Amino acid sequence: MLPMIDDVVKLDFYDLLLNTYLSFENGDEVFCILYQWDSNKLFTKYEGKLMSANLFVGHEDYGDKVLYKFKLSENMLIERELFVKGDYKNFSKHHKYLINEFFTKKIKAKNVKDINNIVDINSSLKSTPPLMDKEEFTNHLKKIEFKATNPFEE
């Protein structure tokens, strides 16, 4: 799904990109991108660009990491449904093109041939659907509660 978001938002700072998630929490369709935050002026300018994108819906800070949330267009939602089902071979031609461009030119993935074969309807290479509990950002959070005590109470 990241190549489709990249096509609209024009992502950058791939070296600081830590992970992506299909959902923020169970039941939503909010695509999330987790970055290692950087105080570099170029990154903070980029952060402003992300936040002004028409798909942007919010962000959350987690210490030195920041999560950017994006809504998906109707076409993206169709492709997301195929992705969730593991029906990669039925991605649209445009989505397949974006995948190839993204992994060839931006990420320079060594396994781009395998990726292209997974989405090629004429190829026998397959991949399993994603595990949705791993695709929900909130499943990766640990909640820590602090209980303050008053030393003067006894």
C-alpha positions in Angstrom: 0.0 0.0 0.0 2.9 2.3 0.6 3.6 2.9 -3.1 0.0 4.2 -3.5 0.4 6.6 -0.7 3.8 7.7 -2.0 2.2 8.4 -5.4 0.0 11.1 -3.8 2.0 12.3 -0.8 5.5 12.0 -2.3 7.3 10.4 0.6 10.9 11.0 1.5 13.4 10.2 4.3 13.1 6.5 3.7 16.1 5.9 6.0 14.0 7.2 8.9 10.9 5.3 7.9 10.5 2.5 10.5 7.2 0.8 9.6 3.8 1.1 8.0 0.4 -0.2 9.2 -2.8 -0.8 7.3 -4.8 0.4 10.3 -4.4 2.6 13.4 -6.7 0.4 15.4 -9.0 -2.5 14.9 -11.8 -1.7 12.4 -10.5 1.5 10.8 -8.9 2.0 7.4 -6.3 4.7 8.5 -3.0 4.0 6.9 -0.1 4.8 9.2 3.6 5.5 8.6 6.0 5.4 11.6 9.1 7.5 11.3 12.1 8.0 13.5 11.7 11.7 14.3 14.6 14.0 13.3 15.1 17.6 14.4 17.0 18.3 11.1 15.4 21.4 9.4 15.0 19.3 6.2 13.0 16.7 8.1 10.8 19.3 9.9 10.1 20.9 6.6 9.2 17.5 5.2 7.0 16.9 8.2 5.0 20.1 7.3 4.6 18.8 3.8 3.2 15.5 5.1 0.8 17.3 7.3 -0.5 19.4 4.5 -1.2 16.4 2.2 -4.9 16.1 1.4 -5.0 12.5 2.7 -3.4 13.5 6.1 -5.7 13.0 9.1 -3.4 13.4 12.1 -0.2 12.4 13.8 0.9 11.2 17.2 4.3 11.4 18.9 5.7 8.5 20.7 9.0 9.7 22.3 11.5 9.9 19.4 9.1 8.4 16.9 6.1 10.0 15.2 3.2 8.3 13.5 1.5 10.0 10.5 -2.0 8.9 9.7 -3.6 9.0 6.3 -7.1 8.3 5.0 -7.3 6.3 1.8 -9.1 7.3 -1.4 -11.8 5.1 -2.8 -9.4 3.5 -5.3 -6.9 2.9 -2.5 -9.6 1.3 -0.4 -10.3 -1.2 -3.2 -6.6 -2.1 -3.4 -6.5 -2.3 0.4 -9.3 -4.9 0.4 -7.4 -6.9 -2.2 -4.2 -6.6 -0.1 -6.0 -7.8 3.1 -7.3 -10.8 1.2 -3.8 -11.6 -0.2 -5.3 -11.1 -3.7 -2.2 -9.3 -5.0 -2.5 -10.6 -8.6 -5.8 -8.6 -9.0 -4.3 -5.3 -8.1 -5.0 -2.6 -10.7 -2.4 -2.1 -13.5 -1.7 1.3 -12.0 -1.1 -0.2 -8.5 1.3 -2.8 -10.0 3.1 0.0 -11.9 3.5 2.0 -8.7 4.8 -1.0 -6.8 7.4 -1.6 -9.5 8.5 2.0 -9.6 8.6 2.3 -5.8 10.7 -0.8 -5.2 12.9 -0.3 -8.2 13.7 3.4 -8.0 13.0 4.6 -4.4 13.7 1.7 -2.2 16.0 -0.2 -4.6 14.8 -3.5 -3.2 16.9 -6.5 -4.1 13.8 -8.7 -4.4 11.9 -6.5 -6.8 11.7 -9.3 -9.3 9.9 -11.5 -6.7 7.6 -8.7 -5.7 6.7 -8.2 -9.4 6.1 -11.9 -9.8 3.8 -12.0 -6.8 1.5 -9.4 -8.4 1.8 -10.8 -11.9 -1.3 -12.7 -12.8 0.8 -15.0 -15.1 3.3 -16.0 -12.5 2.9 -18.9 -10.1 4.7 -17.1 -7.3 2.3 -16.3 -4.4 2.5 -14.7 -1.0 0.2 -15.1 2.0 -2.2 -12.4 3.2 -1.0 -10.1 5.9 -1.7 -10.9 9.5 -4.1 -8.1 10.5 -3.2 -8.1 14.1 0.3 -7.1 13.0 -1.1 -4.5 10.7 -2.8 -2.5 13.4 -0.6 0.1 15.0 -2.2 0.0 18.4 -1.3 -3.7 18.8 2.3 -2.6 18.9 1.9 -0.2 21.8 2.7 -0.9 25.4 0.8 1.1 27.9 2.6 2.0 31.0 0.7 3.5 33.9 2.3 5.5 36.6 0.6 5.9 39.9 1.9 8.9 41.9 1.9 8.5 45.6 1.8 11.4 48.1 4.5 10.9 50.7 2.6 13.2 53.1 -0.4 10.9 53.2 -0.4 8.1 55.8 
